[in-house]
Amino acid sequence: MRREKPCPHYPDCVGCALIGQPYGVQLARKRETVRAALARYPSVASLDVPEVIGSPKAFGYRNQAKLVARRIRRDLLLGIYRPDSHHVVDIQRCPVHHPLIEAVLAGAASAIERHAIPIYDERTRTGLLRYVVVRVSTWTKRAQLILVTRERSLPGARQLVRTLGRIRGLASVVQNVNPDAGNVIFGPEFVPLDGDLDLVERVGFLKLKSRAGAFLQANIPIARKIYERVLEWAAPTASDTAVDLYCGVGAISFHLATGAGHVVGIEASKPAVLDAKTNTRINGFHNVRFHAGEAAEVLPSVAAQLDRIDLITLNPPRKGADEATRRAIVACAPRRVLYVSCDPATLARDLDWFAAHDYATTAVQPYDMLPQTEHVECVARLERA
Protein backbone atom coordinates (compact mmCIF):
# COMPACT_ATOMS: atom_id res chain seq x y z
CA MET A 1 0.00 0.00 0.00
CA ARG A 2 1.31 3.43 -0.94
CA ARG A 3 1.89 5.65 2.08
CA GLU A 4 0.75 9.27 1.86
CA LYS A 5 3.36 11.93 2.46
CA PRO A 6 3.00 13.36 6.00
CA CYS A 7 3.29 16.91 4.64
CA PRO A 8 2.85 18.46 1.17
CA HIS A 9 6.28 20.08 1.53
CA TYR A 10 8.14 16.96 2.69
CA PRO A 11 11.12 16.54 2.29
CA ASP A 12 11.91 20.04 0.94
CA CYS A 13 10.96 21.74 4.22
CA VAL A 14 13.09 20.64 7.17
CA GLY A 15 11.15 22.57 9.81
CA CYS A 16 9.58 19.30 10.98
CA ALA A 17 12.56 16.97 10.96
CA LEU A 18 10.71 14.13 12.72
CA ILE A 19 7.53 14.19 10.65
CA GLY A 20 6.56 10.74 9.45
CA GLN A 21 7.90 9.03 12.56
CA PRO A 22 5.35 7.52 14.98
CA TYR A 23 4.63 9.96 17.79
CA GLY A 24 5.85 7.56 20.47
CA VAL A 25 9.17 7.26 18.65
CA GLN A 26 9.45 11.06 18.55
CA LEU A 27 8.91 11.31 22.31
CA ALA A 28 11.49 8.60 23.00
CA ARG A 29 14.00 10.37 20.79
CA LYS A 30 13.47 13.66 22.62
CA ARG A 31 13.94 11.94 25.95
CA GLU A 32 17.31 10.67 24.73
CA THR A 33 18.21 14.19 23.60
CA VAL A 34 17.75 15.43 27.16
CA ARG A 35 19.65 12.47 28.60
CA ALA A 36 22.55 13.02 26.22
CA ALA A 37 22.75 16.73 27.05
CA LEU A 38 22.86 16.04 30.81
CA ALA A 39 25.35 13.19 30.37
CA ARG A 40 28.01 15.67 29.25
CA TYR A 41 28.24 17.07 32.79
CA PRO A 42 29.05 14.79 35.77
CA SER A 43 27.12 17.03 38.17
CA VAL A 44 23.80 16.24 36.43
CA ALA A 45 24.62 13.06 34.48
CA SER A 46 22.88 10.81 37.00
CA LEU A 47 19.59 12.71 36.96
CA ASP A 48 16.56 10.61 36.12
CA VAL A 49 14.89 11.82 32.94
CA PRO A 50 11.23 10.75 32.94
CA GLU A 51 9.21 10.19 29.80
CA VAL A 52 8.47 13.30 27.76
CA ILE A 53 4.99 14.67 28.40
CA GLY A 54 3.38 14.71 24.99
CA SER A 55 1.16 17.23 23.28
CA PRO A 56 -2.60 16.59 23.12
CA LYS A 57 -2.32 17.36 19.40
CA ALA A 58 0.56 16.17 17.23
CA PHE A 59 -0.73 18.30 14.33
CA GLY A 60 -2.63 21.56 14.08
CA TYR A 61 -1.31 22.77 17.43
CA ARG A 62 0.93 25.70 16.50
CA ASN A 63 -0.73 29.08 17.12
CA GLN A 64 1.71 31.26 15.19
CA ALA A 65 3.55 31.32 11.88
CA LYS A 66 6.39 33.66 10.90
CA LEU A 67 7.02 33.37 7.18
CA VAL A 68 9.40 35.16 4.85
CA ALA A 69 7.87 36.66 1.68
CA ARG A 70 9.73 36.14 -1.59
CA ARG A 71 8.99 36.44 -5.29
CA ILE A 72 10.46 33.63 -7.40
CA ARG A 73 9.83 34.51 -11.02
CA ARG A 74 6.07 35.15 -10.96
CA ASP A 75 5.24 33.10 -7.88
CA LEU A 76 4.69 34.51 -4.39
CA LEU A 77 6.26 32.33 -1.71
CA LEU A 78 5.43 32.54 1.98
CA GLY A 79 7.77 30.16 3.73
CA ILE A 80 10.95 29.45 5.66
CA TYR A 81 14.60 29.30 4.75
CA ARG A 82 16.34 26.04 4.17
CA PRO A 83 19.16 25.61 6.71
CA ASP A 84 22.35 27.53 5.91
CA SER A 85 20.79 29.14 2.85
CA HIS A 86 18.44 31.86 1.70
CA HIS A 87 16.40 29.48 -0.42
CA VAL A 88 12.76 29.80 0.60
CA VAL A 89 10.44 26.80 0.83
CA ASP A 90 6.78 27.81 0.57
CA ILE A 91 4.80 26.40 3.53
CA GLN A 92 1.46 28.15 3.31
CA ARG A 93 -0.07 24.69 3.84
CA CYS A 94 1.53 23.30 6.99
CA PRO A 95 0.08 20.38 9.01
CA VAL A 96 1.39 21.65 12.36
CA HIS A 97 -0.24 25.07 12.00
CA HIS A 98 -3.60 25.81 13.58
CA PRO A 99 -6.19 25.50 10.76
CA LEU A 100 -7.05 29.19 11.01
CA ILE A 101 -3.44 30.10 10.16
CA GLU A 102 -3.70 28.24 6.87
CA ALA A 103 -6.96 30.03 6.02
CA VAL A 104 -5.53 33.45 6.86
CA LEU A 105 -2.34 32.80 4.87
CA ALA A 106 -4.36 31.77 1.82
CA GLY A 107 -6.49 34.90 2.03
CA ALA A 108 -3.48 37.13 2.68
CA ALA A 109 -1.54 35.73 -0.28
CA SER A 110 -4.53 36.32 -2.54
CA ALA A 111 -4.93 39.91 -1.29
CA ILE A 112 -1.21 40.65 -1.67
CA GLU A 113 -1.30 39.48 -5.28
CA ARG A 114 -4.57 41.24 -6.05
CA HIS A 115 -3.24 44.59 -4.87
CA ALA A 116 0.25 44.05 -6.30
CA ILE A 117 2.11 44.67 -3.05
CA PRO A 118 5.83 44.81 -3.97
CA ILE A 119 7.74 41.88 -2.44
CA TYR A 120 11.12 42.57 -0.87
CA ASP A 121 14.24 41.41 -2.73
CA GLU A 122 17.10 40.89 -0.29
CA ARG A 123 19.73 41.02 -3.05
CA THR A 124 18.76 44.46 -4.32
CA ARG A 125 17.07 45.61 -1.09
CA THR A 126 14.10 46.80 -3.10
CA GLY A 127 10.42 46.02 -2.71
CA LEU A 128 8.31 46.36 0.38
CA LEU A 129 6.83 43.24 2.01
CA ARG A 130 9.43 41.21 3.93
CA TYR A 131 7.53 38.87 6.25
CA VAL A 132 3.98 37.71 6.93
CA VAL A 133 3.17 36.70 10.50
CA VAL A 134 -0.08 35.14 11.71
CA ARG A 135 -1.00 34.70 15.39
CA VAL A 136 -4.09 32.81 16.52
CA SER A 137 -5.92 32.83 19.83
CA THR A 138 -6.98 29.22 20.34
CA TRP A 139 -9.47 30.52 22.91
CA THR A 140 -11.32 33.12 20.85
CA LYS A 141 -10.63 31.41 17.49
CA ARG A 142 -9.54 34.78 16.12
CA ALA A 143 -6.36 35.66 14.25
CA GLN A 144 -4.01 38.59 13.86
CA LEU A 145 -2.10 39.25 10.65
CA ILE A 146 1.19 41.19 10.80
CA LEU A 147 2.73 42.51 7.59
CA VAL A 148 6.42 43.36 8.02
CA THR A 149 7.51 46.00 5.54
CA ARG A 150 10.78 47.70 4.67
CA GLU A 151 9.32 51.19 5.11
CA ARG A 152 6.34 52.90 6.65
CA SER A 153 4.66 53.82 3.37
CA LEU A 154 2.26 51.11 2.23
CA PRO A 155 0.59 52.13 -1.07
CA GLY A 156 -2.96 50.87 -1.38
CA ALA A 157 -3.15 50.02 2.33
CA ARG A 158 -6.82 50.96 2.61
CA GLN A 159 -7.86 48.75 -0.30
CA LEU A 160 -5.63 45.92 0.95
CA VAL A 161 -7.16 46.04 4.42
CA ARG A 162 -10.66 46.07 2.95
CA THR A 163 -9.87 42.86 1.06
CA LEU A 164 -8.21 41.26 4.08
CA GLY A 165 -11.29 42.09 6.13
CA ARG A 166 -13.22 39.45 4.18
CA ILE A 167 -11.05 36.66 5.65
CA ARG A 168 -13.16 34.74 8.12
CA GLY A 169 -11.72 34.76 11.64
CA LEU A 170 -9.26 37.60 11.03
CA ALA A 171 -9.63 40.08 13.91
CA SER A 172 -6.85 42.56 13.18
CA VAL A 173 -4.22 43.62 10.67
CA VAL A 174 -0.98 45.21 11.85
CA GLN A 175 1.96 46.68 9.96
CA ASN A 176 5.46 46.36 11.37
CA VAL A 177 8.24 48.51 9.94
CA ASN A 178 11.69 46.91 9.74
CA PRO A 179 14.17 48.78 7.50
CA ASP A 180 17.24 46.90 8.76
CA ALA A 181 18.92 44.23 6.66
CA GLY A 182 19.31 40.81 8.25
CA ASN A 183 17.04 38.02 9.49
CA VAL A 184 15.52 39.71 12.54
CA ILE A 185 11.83 39.70 11.69
CA PHE A 186 10.39 42.63 13.61
CA GLY A 187 11.42 46.26 13.73
CA PRO A 188 10.44 48.49 16.66
CA GLU A 189 7.33 50.11 15.10
CA PHE A 190 3.92 48.40 15.05
CA VAL A 191 1.06 50.23 13.34
CA PRO A 192 -2.56 49.00 13.62
CA LEU A 193 -4.18 49.03 10.18
CA ASP A 194 -7.44 47.42 11.25
CA GLY A 195 -8.48 46.27 14.71
CA ASP A 196 -6.33 46.12 17.85
CA LEU A 197 -2.65 45.50 18.40
CA ASP A 198 -3.56 42.90 21.03
CA LEU A 199 -4.66 39.29 20.96
CA VAL A 200 -6.17 37.57 24.01
CA GLU A 201 -5.37 33.95 24.82
CA ARG A 202 -6.56 31.78 27.67
CA VAL A 203 -4.02 29.58 29.47
CA GLY A 204 -5.75 27.64 32.19
CA PHE A 205 -7.30 30.15 34.60
CA LEU A 206 -5.45 33.09 33.01
CA LYS A 207 -6.53 35.49 30.30
CA LEU A 208 -3.34 36.80 28.70
CA LYS A 209 -3.33 39.81 26.42
CA SER A 210 -0.26 40.10 24.18
CA ARG A 211 0.41 42.71 21.55
CA ALA A 212 1.84 42.09 18.10
CA GLY A 213 5.47 41.02 18.39
CA ALA A 214 5.20 39.75 21.98
CA PHE A 215 6.34 36.23 22.85
CA LEU A 216 3.70 33.65 23.68
CA GLN A 217 4.26 29.89 23.75
CA ALA A 218 3.29 28.21 20.48
CA ASN A 219 1.44 25.25 22.02
CA ILE A 220 -1.00 26.47 24.67
CA PRO A 221 -2.00 23.10 26.23
CA ILE A 222 1.67 22.20 26.79
CA ALA A 223 2.45 25.70 28.06
CA ARG A 224 -0.31 25.22 30.64
CA LYS A 225 1.22 21.92 31.80
CA ILE A 226 4.63 23.58 32.13
CA TYR A 227 3.29 26.49 34.19
CA GLU A 228 1.39 24.10 36.45
CA ARG A 229 4.56 22.05 37.02
CA VAL A 230 6.54 25.19 37.85
CA LEU A 231 3.92 26.12 40.44
CA GLU A 232 3.91 22.59 41.88
CA TRP A 233 7.70 22.42 42.21
CA ALA A 234 8.07 26.01 43.42
CA ALA A 235 5.45 25.35 46.13
CA PRO A 236 5.22 29.03 47.15
CA THR A 237 3.65 29.99 50.47
CA ALA A 238 2.00 33.21 51.60
CA SER A 239 5.21 34.29 53.34
CA ASP A 240 7.35 33.84 50.19
CA THR A 241 8.71 36.45 47.83
CA ALA A 242 9.30 35.15 44.30
CA VAL A 243 11.06 36.66 41.29
CA ASP A 244 10.23 35.58 37.73
CA LEU A 245 13.01 36.33 35.22
CA TYR A 246 12.34 36.60 31.47
CA CYS A 247 8.69 36.83 32.50
CA GLY A 248 7.18 37.85 29.15
CA VAL A 249 3.52 38.81 29.53
CA GLY A 250 3.40 37.29 33.01
CA ALA A 251 2.15 33.70 32.74
CA ILE A 252 4.57 32.14 35.25
CA SER A 253 4.44 35.23 37.49
CA PHE A 254 0.68 34.90 37.87
CA HIS A 255 0.90 31.19 38.62
CA LEU A 256 3.40 31.93 41.40
CA ALA A 257 1.13 34.72 42.67
CA THR A 258 -1.62 32.22 43.49
CA GLY A 259 0.54 31.02 46.39
CA ALA A 260 3.32 33.52 47.06
CA GLY A 261 2.82 36.66 49.09
CA HIS A 262 4.71 38.85 46.62
CA VAL A 263 5.95 38.30 43.05
CA VAL A 264 8.24 40.45 40.94
CA GLY A 265 8.50 39.87 37.18
CA ILE A 266 11.51 41.08 35.18
CA GLU A 267 11.47 41.28 31.38
CA ALA A 268 13.74 43.00 28.84
CA SER A 269 10.92 43.77 26.40
CA LYS A 270 9.12 46.97 27.38
CA PRO A 271 6.02 46.13 25.30
CA ALA A 272 5.79 42.74 27.04
CA VAL A 273 5.99 44.47 30.43
CA LEU A 274 3.13 46.76 29.41
CA ASP A 275 1.13 43.66 28.48
CA ALA A 276 2.04 42.02 31.80
CA LYS A 277 0.78 45.04 33.71
CA THR A 278 -2.46 44.96 31.70
CA ASN A 279 -2.80 41.25 32.47
CA THR A 280 -2.39 42.02 36.17
CA ARG A 281 -5.55 44.10 36.03
CA ILE A 282 -7.43 41.66 33.75
CA ASN A 283 -6.79 38.74 36.10
CA GLY A 284 -7.28 40.68 39.34
CA PHE A 285 -3.85 40.17 40.93
CA HIS A 286 -2.66 42.63 43.57
CA ASN A 287 0.59 40.98 44.65
CA VAL A 288 2.55 41.14 41.38
CA ARG A 289 4.84 43.89 40.10
CA PHE A 290 6.74 44.05 36.81
CA HIS A 291 10.02 45.75 35.86
CA ALA A 292 11.49 46.32 32.40
CA GLY A 293 15.18 45.63 31.87
CA GLU A 294 17.84 42.97 31.50
CA ALA A 295 17.67 40.31 34.20
CA ALA A 296 21.31 40.68 35.27
CA GLU A 297 20.89 44.44 35.72
CA VAL A 298 17.45 44.64 37.32
CA LEU A 299 17.60 41.64 39.67
CA PRO A 300 20.27 43.11 42.01
CA SER A 301 18.34 46.38 42.38
CA VAL A 302 15.11 44.49 43.05
CA ALA A 303 16.87 42.30 45.61
CA ALA A 304 18.21 45.40 47.39
CA GLN A 305 14.64 46.58 47.96
CA LEU A 306 13.40 43.26 49.37
CA ASP A 307 14.07 41.62 52.72
CA ARG A 308 14.76 38.34 50.98
CA ILE A 309 13.97 36.34 47.82
CA ASP A 310 12.72 32.82 48.47
CA LEU A 311 12.09 31.60 44.93
CA ILE A 312 13.41 32.48 41.49
CA THR A 313 12.06 31.22 38.19
CA LEU A 314 13.65 31.83 34.80
CA ASN A 315 12.59 31.08 31.24
CA PRO A 316 15.48 32.38 29.10
CA PRO A 317 15.82 32.27 25.31
CA ARG A 318 17.54 29.40 23.54
CA LYS A 319 21.04 30.58 24.44
CA GLY A 320 20.23 30.11 28.12
CA ALA A 321 21.02 32.48 30.99
CA ASP A 322 24.27 34.40 30.68
CA GLU A 323 26.79 34.19 33.50
CA ALA A 324 25.94 37.64 34.83
CA THR A 325 22.33 36.56 35.30
CA ARG A 326 23.33 33.29 36.93
CA ARG A 327 25.61 35.13 39.35
CA ALA A 328 22.83 37.58 40.17
CA ILE A 329 20.53 34.65 40.96
CA VAL A 330 23.07 32.98 43.26
CA ALA A 331 23.73 36.30 45.01
CA CYS A 332 20.05 36.42 46.00
CA ALA A 333 20.40 33.02 47.72
CA PRO A 334 16.86 31.76 47.00
CA ARG A 335 16.13 28.39 48.54
CA ARG A 336 14.74 27.12 45.22
CA VAL A 337 15.20 27.90 41.52
CA LEU A 338 12.87 26.73 38.73
CA TYR A 339 14.46 26.78 35.29
CA VAL A 340 12.30 26.51 32.14
CA SER A 341 14.39 25.81 29.06
CA CYS A 342 13.82 25.38 25.34
CA ASP A 343 17.31 23.93 24.69
CA PRO A 344 18.61 20.89 26.61
CA ALA A 345 22.23 21.73 25.73
CA THR A 346 22.23 25.18 27.30
CA LEU A 347 20.07 23.92 30.17
CA ALA A 348 22.63 21.21 31.02
CA ARG A 349 25.44 23.75 30.83
CA ASP A 350 23.67 26.12 33.19
CA LEU A 351 22.64 23.38 35.63
CA ASP A 352 26.28 22.30 35.85
CA TRP A 353 27.28 25.90 36.61
CA PHE A 354 24.67 26.14 39.34
CA ALA A 355 25.89 22.83 40.81
CA ALA A 356 29.31 24.41 41.25
CA HIS A 357 27.63 27.28 43.10
CA ASP A 358 25.73 25.22 45.68
CA TYR A 359 22.51 24.61 43.76
CA ALA A 360 21.76 20.95 43.08
CA THR A 361 19.25 19.92 40.43
CA THR A 362 16.78 17.57 42.07
CA ALA A 363 14.38 16.94 39.17
CA VAL A 364 13.89 17.57 35.48
CA GLN A 365 10.80 17.03 33.33
CA PRO A 366 10.77 17.28 29.51
CA TYR A 367 7.74 18.37 27.47
CA ASP A 368 6.92 18.20 23.78
CA MET A 369 6.11 21.79 22.94
CA LEU A 370 6.58 21.32 19.18
CA PRO A 371 5.65 17.85 17.88
CA GLN A 372 7.23 16.75 14.59
CA THR A 373 10.33 18.86 15.37
CA GLU A 374 13.56 18.16 17.26
CA HIS A 375 12.59 20.77 19.84
CA VAL A 376 12.09 19.71 23.46
CA GLU A 377 11.18 21.91 26.42
CA CYS A 378 12.23 21.14 30.01
CA VAL A 379 11.51 22.24 33.56
CA ALA A 380 14.28 21.76 36.13
CA ARG A 381 14.09 22.17 39.90
CA LEU A 382 17.16 23.36 41.80
CA GLU A 383 17.59 23.39 45.57
CA ARG A 384 20.16 25.37 47.53
CA ALA A 385 22.61 23.06 49.29
Secondary structure, 3 states (H helix, E strand, C coil): CCCCCCCCCCCCCCCCCCCCCCHHHHHHHHHHHHHHHHHCCCCCCCCCCCCCECCCCCCCCECEEEEEEEEECCEEEEEEECCCCCCEEECCCCCCECHHHHHHHHHHHHHHHHCCCCECECCCCECCEEEEEEEEECCCCEEEEEEEECCCCCCCHHHHHHHHCCCCCEEEEEEEECCCCCCCCCCCEEEEEECCCEEEEEECCEEEEEECCCCCCCCHHHHHHHHHHHHHHHCCCCCCEEEEECCCCCHHHHHHHCCCCEEEEEECCHHHHHHHHHHHHHHCCCCEEEEECCHHHHHHHHHHCCCCCCEEEECCCCCCCCHHHHHHHHHHCCCEEEEEECCHHHHHHHHHHHHCCCEEEEEEEEECCCCCCCCCEEEEEEEEC
